[in-house]
């Protein structure tokens, strides 16, 4: 239990740090924007703003969703944060799909970020579809996959400086990172979903969700 709590705490701190940086960069300190971000905001202002803000809100919202103690204690907050997460992830993912062809690194990066956007939106909407049907186990499994993809915003910002410290040219590193920032995340989430049999032991009414009336 302590290991799980520690892992959640580290992941949450990283997610909140990235979200805070994105929000401050967009709203509080425009001078801190990297040149590439300035270019996106200049050429694609609506999509860029939707992507960065949507991703930041999704990181913040689902950080608290993954803590079972908080989730079980504050069911109403869980439902409203779930709604907020789905809207933010859908907004950020659709915007990411628009921006993917304009990412650095050429075709490989375009495909990597584009497929990430499709998987992010798809997993999130599938999680919403399942909770509307009252399928709590399926909903939690797909939300884990969705949030693993949301965390690509964190792993991306870890791999870039690490690749520079390792001496890889950005022209080589960035196309690889466009895939590495999310595929390992998704594989870990898939392993976790398939190995954690306690999901199957949850009662159907664990959170008193009603089919077609529940929320994420």
Secondary structure, DSSP 8 states (H G I E B T S, - for coil): -HHHHHHHHHHHHHHHHHHHHHHIIIII-GGG--HHHHHHHHHSHHHHHHHHHHHHHHHHHHHHHT-HHHHHH-HHHHHHHHHHHHHHHHHHHHHHHHHHTTSTTSHHHHHHHHHHHHHHHHHHHHHHHHHHTT-HHHHHHHHHHHHHHHTHHHHHHHHHHHHHHTT--HHHHHHHHHHHTTHHHHHHHHHHHHH-GGGGGS-TTTT---TTT---
